[in-house]
Amino acid sequence: MIEILFILMVNGEPKTPTIKFHEPKTTEECLAFGNSYRDKHTVYDGDNNLHVFKKNKGMTWWGFICK
């Protein structure tokens, strides 16, 4: 089973629960989901070169892990 873990703090602390897919996913599908999630929920701040969440301006996006 592929899971996706969102890393939202600079120290690597996850701020959202791990998402477990109910149907089999490939690593590529998991990566595409993570990128889509980022595009939907964040806005790019070019001045600081990072993504900031739309609903919580103080929370930044630092990546995700598919495992």
VOGU-3710 file (C-alpha; in Angstrom, 3 decimals, decimal comma):
1> mieilfilmv> 0,000/0,000/0,000  1,241/3,484/-0,847  0,839/6,194/1,782  1,486/9,897/1,490  2,901/11,926/4,354  2,828/15,702/4,157  5,763/17,608/5,636  4,681/21,127/6,476  7,166/22,493/8,995  10,826/23,310/8,431
11> ngepktptik> 11,749/20,837/11,198  9,944/18,052/9,299  7,016/17,783/11,723  3,925/16,528/9,871  0,951/18,824/10,340  -1,642/16,702/8,561  -2,385/13,020/9,026  -0,900/10,439/6,716  -3,234/9,685/3,823  -3,620/5,983/3,082
21> fhepktteec> -5,024/5,203/-0,340  -7,835/2,643/-0,352  -6,903/1,371/-3,766  -3,437/0,422/-4,955  -1,394/3,368/-6,216  1,945/3,479/-7,924  4,669/5,756/-6,652  4,119/7,980/-9,696  0,403/8,303/-8,879  1,251/9,186/-5,287
31> lafgnsyrdk> 3,711/11,863/-6,427  1,123/13,284/-8,837  -1,430/13,393/-6,006  1,015/15,245/-3,747  1,789/17,806/-6,454  -1,908/18,283/-7,189  -2,634/18,732/-3,471  0,104/21,367/-3,220  -1,194/23,234/-6,281  -4,754/23,212/-4,936
41> htvydgdnnl> -4,025/24,272/-1,342  -1,036/26,615/-1,593  0,108/29,709/-3,410  3,696/30,297/-4,476  5,490/33,202/-2,770  8,198/34,155/-5,250  9,771/36,731/-2,933  10,598/34,017/-0,400  10,729/31,074/-2,848  8,199/28,904/-0,974
51> hvfkknkgmt> 4,590/27,762/-0,996  2,186/29,188/1,599  -1,163/27,631/2,466  -4,144/29,632/1,213  -6,212/29,162/4,382  -3,386/29,549/6,890  -0,912/32,172/5,696  1,517/31,362/8,514  1,917/27,722/7,484  4,375/26,871/4,729
61> wwgfick> 4,591/23,776/2,550  7,871/21,915/2,759  7,083/18,798/0,768  5,727/15,286/1,042  6,904/11,701/1,088  5,362/8,711/-0,671  6,140/5,418/0,996
//
